[in-house]
Amino acid sequence: MKALIPLSLSYMTRNRRHIFFAGVGLSAGIATLSFFLALSAGVREKVLNRLYPVNQVEFQVERVGMFGVGVDVPASLDRHVVEAIGGLDGVTAVFPKQRSQFQARLWGGRELFGSTMRVEAFFDGIDPALLRNELRESEVAGLGAEAAGARCDAAGDCGPGSSCVAGSCRRITWFNRFRPTDSVYACSVDEECAPGESCVDGHCFIGCLAAGGTGPCPAGMACRNGACRRTCGPGADSCLAGEICLADGMCSRLSCRLPDAATQMVDDSGKLGGVVTGVMEGTVSGGLPASCPADSYCAAESIDSATGYCEAPIPVLLSPWLLDIYNDVAASALGLQRLSGLEVVIGAQFSMMFGESYFAPDVPRGSRLVRRCRVVGFSPKALDLGVTMPLPDAVRANAAMTGATRAGRYSSVIVETRANEDVPQLVADMKQMGLVLSARSESGRRAANVLSVLTMIFAGVSLVILLVSAINIAHTFGMLVSERRREIAIYRAVGATRSDIRLIVLGEASVLGIGGGIAGDLLGLAGSRLVNLAAHPFLSRIPGSPDDLFCFTPAVLLAGLGCAVVFAIAGAFGPSRAASRVDPTSVLSQD
């Protein structure tokens, strides 16, 4: 058996011209197959799964058409339904979403666009836990790793975009800022607060039982005066931006005052720090800052008030496609400054007026509020034409403007399944609950189906090319066997069996298949590089688009190599049988 390998290689070397032309068609077929398999895998992994993760499906209340208008079928999507969904077979996590339920407008961006932009505001809320890893990965891809840099003693020792952390300059991170801010909202009754909160001393808080100074508060919080407050201490300060740790080990909001109520309308973060006037409640053990600390501003209680409390801007996400729309449409039409990339927008702040609109009637003036927002990242799951904030912030804003009853209903829910195979049954179960796929998830399923059909079509074309190459291999090996009849007869005369002869021919075909498979994979890889190079000028204009459209996984490469060997052996199978049937007596006696 060991002698068969050098024997096959020796003969292929002597007939390399015939073998080369027999392998050209095989390499072309494998190149086509591996090219389209890698393209399909790349588009699915880097585009479709990013926009529409296969195991994350979004559902919404079913809508029916009535006289051309979509009407919601009576169904409730509240916390009870969310809990029921979480108990379905195959479901691993449930993430509710809630859209804005009132009119709003925003203004800001003077430092980015050269002038203040004013547009209608739309927002929704999403659970930060769903996006944390995604935001971190996209931030590292756009801004670089978070590794420590030069030594430093203070923030001023580091360059722009960096801060001094534990004696080393580190890049400022934004993904971990996408978390609830617990904005302070004034109230008169519990209905004006978010579900689970109560109106305590004129403000919305998580209520608790004050007996004995303790109550049913979440972890990291304790009861004070009927409201749950964050606990804190030296070296473990858990207070939010705009809060201060009091002597009793609990956090309290800093109260503040703006020069006047009209200051809320300016587009300048430096003028919104206000003057700190005290704390919401409790006893301060040390001095107070002169103005709201860094990363916070003075949020007034209403549009007509100059007093309020220090709090961090609401963190928001933008859709990566929004930048493309701005550059191609708004910047061109209005002569505004174009933005070079997503990273320049991160950290930008703007103001949002709750209760005013350019299109709908405004709410009574006394009910309007101004809140500051800050862009902390981009995500395909963000609202296409608007902003996305942490779900608790959206719920609390909706409750403050429309009441707890409406704020207790979600607009949609993202369900994460254990495996892709669980999705069809999940869709059927959700249908029974009055929930259907959202437009985004339905688009994802259609796109996945189209991609699957195209993959099968191109795989079919590749297989046709391979079939033609197998026929060519059969013809070539048939001719070579005919030319080698005397040589084969001598092998048989000196003791080679019919199986040995078949193995010699099939071994040569296998070597041809391996060589053709490797060459085909390399050709497919080279073709993908050329396509990426040609597509780069177009892809670079699309925010969030991948740098490489292809995904040459080991499975793709092995599939190409395996198909090459299989079709080469299939083509040589007939000639190998013919070679094994050569009669040495008849052939040698002809001389």
N, C-alpha and C positions, 0 to 999 in steps of 0.2 A: 504493500500500500504506500510506503514511504517513497518508493521509486516512481509512483505515478505522478506526483506533484512536479518534480524536476522535468519529467518527461513531457507533461502538458505544457509547462512554461517554455521548454526548449522548442516545441513545435509551434507555439504561438509566436515566439520570437522570429522563427523562420518565415512565418506567414503573417507578419505584423500588418502588412498593407490590407489584406483581406479582413483581418480581425479589426483593424482600425475603422474601416468603413462599416463593418457590422455593428460596432459600438457607437457610431455617431448618432444613429436614430435612437438607440437606447438612452444615450446621454441626454438627447433633446427631450425625450419623453419624461425622464426623471427630473430634468431641470424645470420643465413646465409644471410637473406635479408638486415638487418641493416649493417652487415659487408661489403657487396659488394656495397650497396648504399653509405656508408661513404667512402669507398675506391675510388669509382668513383668520388664523390664530392671532395675528397682530391686531387686526381691526376689532376682533371680538374682545381681546384682553385689554388693549390700550385705549379703545374708543367706546365700544358698546358697554363693556362691563364697568367702565368708569362712569358713563352716563346713566346706565341702567343695570346696576349689579344684579346678576341672575338670581341671587338668593335674597334680594331685598325688593319687595314688591309693594307698591303704594296702592291703597284702596280709598275710595271715597263713597259718600252716600249716593245711591243710584239716582240718576236723573232720567226723566222721561220727556219726550217731546210732546208739547201740547200747543197747537196753533203756532208752531215755529219757535216756541219759547221753552227752554229747559226748566223743568219743575222737579224739585227734590221729592222723591218718594218718602212718605212719612217713615222715618227711621231715626234713631238716636245714636249718635257717635259720641258718647261721653265716657267717663272713666270706668263705668261698669261694663260697657261694651269692650273697652280696651283690655280690661281684666279677663273677660271671656275669650277674647282672641288669643291672649297669652296662654290660655289653657288648651288650645287646639293642638292636635297631634302634629308634630314636626316643626312647631313654632318655637324659636329660641329667644326672640326678643321682639318687643313691640314699641314703636316710637311714634307717638301722636304728633300731629302738626295742627297749627291754627293760624288762619289768615286774619288780617286786620278786619275789623267789623265797623269801622268808622272812617270818616274822611280825614285826610291829613295832607300836608304839603311840607316840602323841605327846601332848605337853602344852604349854600356853602360852597366850598371848593375854590375859594379865591386864590389860594396858594398854588393850586394845580392848574386851573384854567385861565388865570389872569383876571377873572371877574367872577362875581358871585352868581352861581347857577340857582334857578328857582323852578322847581317842577312839582307836579302832583306826587304824593308819596304813597306807595303801597308796600306792605310788609307782611311777612308771616313769621311764625315761630317754630323752631325745631329743637329736639332734644340734643344738647351739645355732645352727649355720649356717642351719638351716631357718627359724628364727624371728626372726633378728636384725632384719630390716627391719620385720616385722610388729610386734614388740615396740616398736620405736622409734616407729612411726606411732601405735600405740594410746596410748603414753605421752605423746606430744605432744598428742594429742587430749584426754587426761584431765588432764594437768598443765600444759600450755602449752609454748611454744617454749623452746629452750635458750639464747636470746639473752642477751648480757651485760647486766648491770644497773648498779647504783651502784658507784662506786669503793670499794675496800677494801684493807686491809693485812693483815688476819687473818680467820680464819673467824668470829670473834666479831663482826665488823663487819656481817655479813650476817644476815638473818632466818632463821626456821625453814625448813628445806627447801632452803636455799641454802648454797653454799660459796664461798670466795674463790679464784678461779682467775685467775692472771696479772693481779692487781690489780683484777678486776671480780667482782661477785657473780653467780654463775650457779646455775641450778636444778640440784640434785643429780640425776644421771641414774642410772637403774636398769637399763635394757635391756642396757647393756654389762657388767653384773655377772653376767649369765647365762652363765657360763663355768665350766669345771672348776676345782675347788679343790685337787685332788691331796691329799686327806686322807691322813694317815699311818696305816697299818694294820700292826699287829704280825703276824709270821708265823714259822713254823718250817720250812716247806717251800714250794717254788715253787707247789704246787697251791693254796695259800691266797691266792695273788695273782692279779690279773686277767691274762687272756691278754696276752702281750707283756711282762709284768713278771717279775721274779725276786725271791726272798727274799735280800736282802743285809744282813748284820749285823742280822738279826731284824726287818727292815722291808721292805715291798714297794716296789720301785723298778723303773724301766726298766733292765734289765741292760745291760752293755757290756763290751768287752774292754779291760782296763786296761793293756795293753802300750803303753809309751811315753806313758802318760797320755791317750790318745785312744781313741775307740771309735765304733761305729756309732750315734751318738745323733741324735735329731731336731734340726732347726735351732733355734738359740738355746740349745742344751744342750751340755755337755761331760762327759767321763768322769772320775769321781773314785772311786777305791776300788771299781771294779766296778759303779758305778751312775751313771746320767746325771743331772746336776744343771744347773739353769738358770745361764746366765752373766749377769753384771751388770757395771756400771761407772759411774763418775761421769757424771751427766747422762743415763744410759740404763739406769736400774735396771729390770730386768725381773723382779725377785723378787715372789712372791705375798705376800698379806697373811699375817703370821706368820713370814716369812722375813727374813733379813738378808744383806746383801752383804758377803762376807768379803774379806780382804786379797788372796786369790788370784784375785779376780774371779768367784767362783762363789757361788751362793746356798746358805744352810743354814737349816734350821728352828731357831727358838728353842725350847728346851726349857723347860718350866714345871711348876709345882706348885700344886695347889689346897689350901685349908686342910684338907680331908679328902675322901674319896671320895663322901660323901653330898652334897657341894656340887653335884655334877653334876645332882642332882634338883631344884634350885631353879629357879623361873621368873623369873629376874632376870639380865639380861645384864651388869649392873654388877658382879655377884659372881662372874662366870665368867672374869675376866681373869687370875686366878692371879698367881703371882710367877715372873718369868723367872729361871731357874737357869743358863742357858748356851746353847750351841748344840749341834746334833746332832753336828757334827764340824767341824774346821777351826780357824782362828785368827782371833779378832776384832781388828780394827785399832783400834776405838774402844770406847766404853762401850756397855752393854746397857740397854735400857729396863727399868723396874722391873716392869712387867707386860706382858702381851700387847698389842701396838699396837692402835690403833683399827681397827675392822672385822675384828677377830679375837678369839678366845677360847682358853682352855686346854682342849684336847680330850684327856681322859684315855685311856690305852691300854685300859682295861677298866672295867667297872662297879665293881670292887673296888679300883681304883688311883686315887691322887691325883696321879700324875705323867703327863705327856704332852707334847704339842707345841702351839705356837700355830698356829692355822689359821683361815681365814675360814669363816663359816657357809656351808653348802651352799645355793646359790641355787635357789629353787624357783618354779614358776609354778602358778597356780590357774586353774581353769575359771571364766569369768565367771558361769556359771549357779550356781556353788557359793554365791555371796553371796546370790542370790535364794532358794535352798533354805534357807540359814541364817535369813534374815529371816522367811520365810513359815512355816517349820516349827520349827526349833530355838528361835529367839528367842521365838516366840509360846508354844510348849509349855512352855519352861523359865523364862520370865520374864526372859530375858537382854536386854541392851542391843542394839537394832537398829543396823546399820551404814548410814551415809548413802550410801556409794558405794565404788567399787572403790579410789579413790585413798587412802582412809584405811587400807587394809590393806597397801599397799606399804611395805616396810621393816620390817614386823612380824617378830619372831623367835619360834621355838618349838623345843623339843627333841624328838628322836626316839630312842626306845630300840629298838635292833636286837636281836631275839631274844625279846621279850616280847609277849604278846597277851592280849586280853580273851576270846578265843574258842578259841585253839589252845594246846596245851602249850608251855611256854617251853623254850628251849634251855638247856643247862647254864649255870649262873651265870657261870662263868669265860669263856664265849664271848660274853657280852652286851656291847654297846657303846652309848654315848650320843653322838649327834652333834647339833650345833646347826644349824638351818636358818633361812633368811630369805626372805620373799616379795619377789620383785623384779619381778613382772609378772603379767599375765593373758593367756591365749590359749585360743581355742576348741579348739586341738589338745592342750591339757593334759588330764590324767586327770579325768573327770567328778566322781568322788568320791574324791579323793586329791590328791597333788601330783606335779608333773613336775620332774625335775632334769636337769642335763646328762648325756648318755649316759655319759661316762667315770666320773662319780661313781656312777651306778647300777650299772655293771659292776663297779667296784672294791668297792662295798658287797656285791653279790651274791657276788663271789669270796671276800671275807673271811668271809661267813657260810655259803656253800654249796659253795665250791670253784671252781677255774678251769674245770672241764669244763662245769658248768651255766652259768657266767657267759659262756662262749663261744658260747652259743646265744641268738639274738634272738627276741623274741616276735612281732614284725611288722616290716614295712619300708615306708616311704613312698617311692614311685617318682615322680619328676618327668619328664614327657614333653615332647618338643619342641612338640607341638601336640595339641589335643583329639582330632584324627582318629587319633592313634596309640594311643589308649586301648583300643579294641576288640581290636586285634592283641596289645597287651600283656597283656590279660586272658587271651587264649587261650594265649600263651606261658607265662604264670605257672601256668596250669592244668597244663601239661605238667610243670612243676617241683614240683607238689604244693602250690601256693600259690593261695589264693582271696581274693576281696575281703573285707576286714574288715567287721564289722557297721556301722561308721561310714561307710565308703565305699559300702557297699550301700545304706544309708539315703540317702546323698547322691544316688546314681543314681536311686533311686525318687522322691525329692523333685523332682529335675530333670525326670523323666518326667511326673510329675503337673503340674508347672508348665507344661511344654510343651503338655500336653493342654488345660489350662485356658486357656492363651494362645490356642490354636487355636479353642476354643469361643467365647471372647469376641471374637476377631477375626472369626469367622463371624457373630456377632450384629451386629457393626459393619458388616460387608459387606451384611447383609440390610437394615439401615437405609439404607445408601448406595444399594442397589438401588432401594429404595422412593423415595428422594429423586431418583434418576435418572429414574424413571417420572414423578414429579411435575414435574421439570424439562422432560421431553418434553411433558407436557401443557401446561405454562405457555408454553413456546416455541411449541408448535403453535398455541395461542390467539393469541399475539402475532403470529406470522407471518400468521395469518388476518386480523387487524386491520390489518396493514401491507401488504396485497396491493397497494393503489394506490401506496403509497410505493415498494415494491419494483419495481413496474412502471415507475415514473418513472425509477428508477436504471437499469433495463435499457434504457429508451428513450434515455437520454443516454449510453449506451456501456458500462455495467457488465456484465461477463461473468457467466456462471453461477458460476464459481469465486469471483468477487468477492462475490457474494451469499452463497455458502456461508461464505466467510471472515468476512463481517460477523456472521452468526449464531453461528458457532463462536467468533469473537473475543469476542462478548458472553458466551458460555458460559464461555470461559476466564477472563474477568474475574470472572464469578460464582464460578467454581471457586477462583480465587486468594483472593477475599474470603471465601468460605465456608471454605476451608482455614485461613486465618489466624485467622478467628473461632473455628473448631473447635479449633485448637491452643490458643488462649487460654482457651477454655472448659474444655478438658481440664486445662490448667495450673491454672486457678482451682479446679476440682474437686479436684485433687490436694492443693492447699493446705488445703482444707476437711477432707479426709480425714486429712491429717497432724495438723491441729489437733485433730480429734476423737480420733485415736488416741494423741496424746502422753501423756495421763494413764496409759494402759495400757502404752505402750512404755517410759516412764520407769522403770517398776518392774522392767524386764527388763535386767539388766546386759549391756552390750555391744550393745544393740539400736540400729539406726540412727535418726538424727533425721528422716530423710526416706526414705519407702518408695519414692519414685518416682525415675526417672532419665530426664529429658527430654533425651536426646542429640540432636545435629543430625540423626542418622538417623531418629529417631522423628518429629521435627517435619517433616522433608522427606517422610517417608512419608505423613503426614497431608495435607500440601499437595499432593503428587503424586496421591494417591487422589482428592482433591476435584476437581482439574482433570480427571482421567481420567473420573470419573463424570459431571461436568458436561458435558463434550464428548460423552460417550456418550449422555446424555439429549437433547442438542440436535442430534445427528447427523441423526436422521430429519426434524425440522422444517427443518434447513438444506437438505436435499435438496429438500424440498417447496417451500421459498422459491426455490431456484434454478430450479425448473421453472415458475414463474409466467410466463404468456404476457402480455407488456405490451400487445399489440394487443387481446387479448380483454378484459383488465381495463379499459384506458383507453377502449375503444369502448363500454363499458356506460354511460358518462356521456353 
